[in-house]
Amino acid sequence: MAYVPTFDEYMQPMIAALRRLGGSATIPELYEAVVDEMKLSDDQLSVLHDPERGDQTEAGYRMAWARTYLKKAGYPSNSERGVWALTPQGREQEVAPDKVIEQVRGEYATKRAAAAPTNLVDSVPPNAADGALEMISEEDEPDAPATWKQQLNRKLLSMSADAFERLCQRILRESGFVEVKVTGRTGDGGIATRDGAPPIDLIDGERLAELLKDLRLGVRTEMIEKVDVEAGWFDGI
């Protein structure tokens, strides 16, 4: 049987692959990029994890564990649509697999000791975004606080051209496009496209803000439950 790398051996190639793909990727894109990065052979990729229970490959199974450990250690994050993206830590720091394992297993041991219900190294479900966005005034007055769309627009305008291209790449992946590539990065401040590519409708800042909100990219919302007691209802009993 061909040798299949252990799950920690995928960690550094996985981060390298994400960087090469522009900072984000779907699981199939990331799988192919890691295979290419590690030069895995067909024999290695054909080994099944548990032939009696399914056709999942051992390489795919171990890559999933590598993603889980890297996520728990803070290098990538994943959206509910299955797109994995580098965090600032993942973009800037090199991965030391032994330290990642030590950190994640240490946190797991602490969690177990505290009898917490959540296992830190369970399977890899896409997690829905959570958190709160402060409710602010929508009134267009000179002294009114900036709306969330105005705050977002200012942030988008402050981004570098390369960062904005990565954002567009991420939006396309989150929207279901596959094999998304930024072909330019020529420093001209715009999005480069290849000759012959199908046209893409441009959208204004208002629509972009709504799109980022819908995709939960950099915009988090929270539904707040409000409970009122209807005292009069009890009087009518």
Secondary structure, 3 states (H helix, E strand, C coil): CCCCCCHHHHHHHHHHHHHHCCCEEEHHHHHHHHHHHHCCCHHHHCCECCCCCCCCEHHHHHHHHHHHHHHHCCCEEECCCCEEEECHHHHHCCCCHHHHHHHHHHHHHHHHHCCCCCCCCCCCCCCCCCCCCCCCCCCCCCCCCCCHHHHHHHHHHCCCHHHHHHHHHHHHHHCCCCCCCCCCCCCCCCCCCCCCCCCCCCCCHHHHHHHHHHHCCCCCCCCCCCCCCCHHHHHCC
